[in-house]
Amino acid sequence: MSFTATVFIGTSLDGYIARMDDDIEWLTSRGEKAGDLGYQEFFATVDAVAMGRKTYETMLGFGTENWHFGDRYVAVLSTTLPLDADPRITVHRDLDTLVADLDARGIDHVYPDGGRLIQSFLRAGRVDRLVISLAPVLIGGGHRLFGDLPEDVALHLESTTDLGHGFAQLKYTVEK
């Protein structure tokens, strides 16, 4: 059995997910005005979360009492994080092992989170759907959501939604 993966992420209008210093205040301060952008409804459909080390460390920065993943399986892709870093997560050294573990666990719906991990999932053809909330700001530089790809990734537009406060949400299905 193979899982489906949905990317749910906010970006600046110019395609950045964080500044070069990893700051996301430009998104969180604006996002507070717009609400959860459908995140809670989306997250209720998720069986497992996969993230990179930087995203994991960002989550820890919000405080351990704010661990909002509940009892969902959380996998972290990292070549440097100790394998026993946190009992709430499973650390994987490479994408193939992470994907095989998700499949072996019978996971149905995965939420890949974090720029580099999302890019790895895209390059491997493991993203099925993209939900991108565009913040009403141009930040001019930082970490891009999308990186180099070996080939085009064809998308089918499902919907566009005005979320208020200048936010727009685009939902795409990846054509396979």
N, C-alpha and C positions, 0 to 999 in steps of 0.2 A: 504494500500500500504506500502511496506517495502523498505527501502533504501538499497543500496549496500555501502560497506565501503572499501576503498583502503588505505592501509598504504603506505606512500612514505617517506622513511627516509634513512639517511646515518649512517653508523656504521664503527668502526674500524674493521680490519680483525678479531680481537678476540671478536667481538660482543658487544662493548660498544658504547653508544650514547653520553656519557659525562663523564668527570672525576668526582671524588667524590665531588669536589668543584663546579660542574656544568659547568666547562670550556669546551668549544667546539672549541677552537682555533685550535686544532690539525686537526679538520675537515674543518673549514672555510678557513684556510690558504691554505690547499691543494685543497679544492673545488674551490677556485678562479681560479686556474690554469686550472681546468677541465671544467669550465663553469657551466651552471645551471643544468646539468645532466638530462635534460628532465623535470625539475620541472614546467616551465611555461606552457608547453603543457599539462602536467597532471593537473595543477591547473585550467586550462581553463575548465575542465570537472567537476569541483567540485561545488556543490550547497551550501554546509555547511561545516564548520570546527568545530571539537570538540577537546578540549584540556584540559589538567589538569592545575591546578593553577600554578605549577612551569613553565610550558611551556608558559602560558599566561604572567607571570611575566618576563620571558626571552624576550618575544616579546616586552614588554613595555620598556625593557632595550635598545632596538634598537632605541627608540624615537617614540613619538606618530605620528610624521610626516611620519614614515615608516610603518604605519598600512597598510599592503598590501592585506588585505582581501576584500577591497572594500565594496560593499553592501551585501556580502554573510552573511548568518546567522552564527554567532559564538557562540558556547556553551562552557562554562567552567565548568568542574566538580570539585567541591571543597566543603569541609565541613567547611572551615574557611573564604573564601573570602566573603565579604558582598554581599548580593543579588543585591544591587544597585551600585556595585563597578565601573561600566563603562557602559554608555548608548549603547556602541557598542556590548555588549555581554549579554548573558543570563546565569546566574549562576544556576547550578543544584547541588543538594546535594547528589544525588545517580544516579547510572547508569540507573536503570529502568526508572526513571523520564526523564532523558536525552533522552533515546531511544524512549520513548513514545512521547515526544515532537517532535523529528525529524520525527517520523511517522505521527503525527497529522498535521504537517506543509506540508506534502506531499513531503519531501525532497527525491530526487532520488539518489544523490551520496555524500557521506560523506567522509571527510578526517580526520581520527582520528590522532592526533599529540601529542607526548609526551609519554615517556616510560611507566609510570604507567597506563595512559589511554589506550594505545595500549594493554597492558597486560590485562586490564579489558575487553576490547572489545573482545580479543581472548578467554578469559575464558568464556565469555557469548556467544561465537559462532557468533559474529557479524562482523568478518572480512571476506571479500570475496576475497581480493587480496592483495599481498604484493609486493612492489617494493623497493628493498633494494640495495642501492649503497654502495659498500665496498670501504673504503678509504685505501690507501696503507700504513698502519701504524698499529703497535701493541702498545696499550697504557698500557696494563697490569693490569688495574683495573679501576673501576668507576661504572657508572650506566649501567646495561645490558639492551639490548633491550627486551629480553625475560626473563620472570620469571617462577615461578612454574605454572604448568598447571594441572588441574584435570585429563586430559587424553591427549593422543597424538592428534596432529592436523596434519592430512594428507595433503600434498601439492602436486600440480602438477606443474612441471617446465614448464613455458611458453617460457622463453628465457634467455640467458646470453649474455651480451654485453660488449665489451671492450670500455670504454668511453674515453680512453686516460689518460695520466699522472698517470698511475697505478690504475685507478679506474675501477671497474667491477660492472655491474648492473645485479641483479638477479630479475626476475619477476616470481611470483608464483600465482596460483589460489588455494584457499582453497577448498579442496574436502569436499562436504557436503553430 
